[in-house]
Amino acid sequence: MQKFLILLKDKSKGELTHDLLKQHVEHLQELSNTSKLFICGPLKDNEKAMQILICVTKDEAQKLVESDPFIKKRYYASYEVHEIIEANEENNWLFEDPQTKSNLLNQ
């Protein structure tokens, strides 16, 4: 399983209804109940929101985002999906990762 960062963008401020919010929360509860949701929430700037989903493929993550009422009803008019390479103690914070090495200056 991989983690995917979802950025919900182009928010329609002032157009959120109680019904749409309820549908969105039910969607998040379903993602949580099926262990697909790692974390989610709005960004402090009140312009975007984020989700980190746990999926097998990027295509699966995209389908889950597209099933979100906030996207279906265009409360957020667009989104981005990015695969995350998780850095942690187990992989030495990606110190030896090929991507990290490819970004190092040749010294």
C-alpha positions in Angstrom: 0.0 0.0 0.0 1.1 3.5 -0.8 0.2 6.9 0.6 -1.2 9.6 -1.7 -1.5 13.3 -0.9 -4.7 14.8 -2.2 -5.0 18.6 -2.5 -8.5 19.9 -2.9 -8.4 23.3 -4.7 -10.5 26.1 -6.1 -12.9 26.2 -3.2 -16.4 27.8 -3.6 -16.4 29.8 -0.4 -19.8 30.7 1.0 -21.5 27.9 -0.9 -21.3 25.0 1.6 -24.6 23.6 2.6 -25.3 21.5 5.7 -26.4 18.7 3.4 -23.2 18.7 1.4 -21.1 18.9 4.6 -23.0 15.9 6.0 -22.4 13.9 2.7 -18.7 14.8 2.8 -18.3 13.7 6.5 -20.1 10.4 5.7 -17.6 9.9 2.8 -14.7 10.5 5.2 -16.2 8.1 7.7 -16.4 5.4 5.0 -12.8 6.0 4.0 -11.8 5.7 7.7 -13.8 2.6 8.3 -12.1 0.9 5.3 -8.6 2.0 6.4 -8.2 4.2 3.4 -8.0 7.6 5.2 -4.7 8.4 7.0 -5.4 12.0 7.8 -7.4 14.9 6.3 -8.4 18.5 7.0 -8.6 22.0 5.6 -5.6 24.2 5.2 -5.4 27.1 7.6 -5.6 29.6 4.7 -9.2 28.5 4.0 -8.4 28.0 0.3 -7.6 24.3 0.1 -7.9 21.0 1.9 -5.8 17.9 2.0 -6.3 14.2 2.5 -3.7 11.5 2.7 -5.2 8.2 1.4 -3.8 4.7 1.7 -4.3 2.9 -1.6 -2.7 0.3 -3.9 -2.5 2.6 -6.9 -2.8 6.2 -7.9 -5.8 5.3 -10.0 -7.6 3.9 -6.8 -6.8 7.2 -5.0 -8.2 9.2 -7.8 -11.4 7.2 -7.9 -11.8 7.7 -4.1 -11.3 11.5 -4.5 -13.8 11.6 -7.4 -16.4 9.9 -5.2 -16.1 12.7 -2.6 -19.2 14.8 -2.6 -17.0 17.9 -2.2 -15.6 17.0 -5.7 -18.7 15.6 -7.2 -20.7 18.8 -6.4 -17.7 21.0 -7.3 -17.4 22.6 -3.8 -13.8 22.1 -4.7 -13.5 22.6 -8.4 -10.2 20.8 -8.8 -7.7 18.5 -7.1 -4.2 17.0 -7.4 -3.0 13.5 -6.5 0.6 13.0 -5.5 2.3 9.7 -4.4 4.3 10.2 -1.2 7.6 8.6 -0.5 7.3 8.3 3.3 10.5 9.1 5.2 10.8 7.5 8.6 13.3 6.0 11.0 12.8 2.6 9.4 14.2 3.8 6.1 16.7 6.2 7.7 14.7 9.2 6.6 15.4 8.3 2.9 19.1 9.1 3.4 20.0 6.2 1.0 17.0 6.5 -1.3 17.7 6.6 -5.0 15.6 9.8 -5.4 17.6 11.5 -2.6 20.9 10.4 -4.1 19.9 11.7 -7.5 19.3 15.1 -6.0 22.7 15.4 -4.3 25.3 17.7 -5.7 28.3 15.9 -7.1 31.1 16.7 -4.7 
